[in-house]
Amino acid sequence: MAIDKKFVAVGNIICKSINKAGIGRQVEAARVCDYYHQALIKTDINKKALDQSKAIYYSNKILTVAVLGSAWAQEIQMRQHIIVEKINAYFRKEIVNRINFKIG
């Protein structure tokens, strides 16, 4: 007896479930915020800056980052285009076009 089995990638099942649940944007935002730190590591930024900032919000291609001081915001802002390129390369699309900073 031959059984016709269709193999489906787990990733496809997860994507369909996320879209069906209507939480695609929230999941995408969480992934972008999570990847920010990895993108920062891949730049030539001062390693102390890694502990001085955290991605807190993503919407409409704008990533908002909390920074502990204006000097660190300036340090990261100078490399903003590199960070954005790294994030977009990871997601293989233009997902972020700018970073906003919140100091405090």
C-alpha positions in Angstrom: 0.0 0.0 0.0 1.6 3.3 -1.1 1.0 6.3 1.1 1.3 9.7 -0.4 3.1 11.8 2.2 3.6 15.5 1.7 6.4 17.0 3.7 6.0 20.6 4.7 8.8 22.6 6.2 8.2 23.5 9.8 9.0 27.1 9.0 6.1 27.3 6.6 3.7 25.9 9.1 4.9 28.4 11.7 4.5 31.3 9.2 1.0 30.2 8.2 0.0 29.9 11.9 1.4 33.3 12.7 -0.4 34.9 9.8 -3.6 33.1 10.6 -3.4 34.3 14.2 -3.0 37.9 13.0 0.3 38.5 14.9 2.6 38.7 11.9 3.5 42.4 12.6 4.2 41.8 16.2 6.4 38.8 15.5 8.3 40.8 12.9 8.8 43.7 15.3 10.1 41.4 18.0 12.6 39.8 15.5 13.9 43.2 14.4 14.4 44.4 17.9 16.1 41.1 18.8 18.4 41.3 15.8 19.5 44.9 16.6 22.0 43.7 19.1 23.6 41.3 16.7 23.8 44.0 14.0 25.5 46.3 16.5 28.1 43.6 17.3 28.9 43.3 13.6 29.9 47.0 13.3 33.1 48.5 14.5 31.4 50.1 17.5 32.9 50.4 20.9 32.0 47.2 22.8 30.8 49.3 25.8 28.0 50.6 23.5 26.5 47.1 23.4 25.4 47.5 27.0 24.3 51.1 26.6 21.5 50.6 24.2 18.5 48.4 23.6 16.0 48.2 20.7 12.6 48.8 22.3 10.1 49.3 19.5 9.8 48.8 15.8 7.0 50.1 13.5 6.7 51.4 9.9 10.4 50.7 9.1 11.5 52.8 12.1 13.5 51.1 14.9 13.5 52.9 18.2 16.5 52.4 20.4 16.8 53.4 24.1 20.3 54.7 24.9 21.7 55.5 28.4 23.3 58.8 27.3 23.6 61.3 24.5 27.2 60.4 23.9 26.2 56.8 23.3 23.3 57.9 21.1 25.8 59.9 19.0 28.2 57.0 18.8 25.5 54.7 17.5 23.9 57.3 15.3 27.2 57.8 13.4 27.0 54.1 12.4 23.2 54.1 11.9 23.5 53.4 8.1 25.8 50.4 8.8 23.4 49.0 11.4 20.4 49.4 9.1 22.3 47.7 6.3 23.1 44.7 8.5 19.5 44.4 9.7 18.1 44.6 6.1 20.7 42.1 4.9 19.7 39.7 7.6 16.0 39.9 6.7 16.8 40.1 3.0 14.5 43.1 2.5 14.3 46.8 3.4 12.7 46.3 6.8 14.4 49.3 8.5 15.1 52.6 7.0 15.9 54.6 10.1 16.7 54.4 13.8 15.3 56.8 16.3 16.9 57.3 19.7 15.4 57.7 23.2 17.8 58.9 25.8 17.3 58.0 29.4 
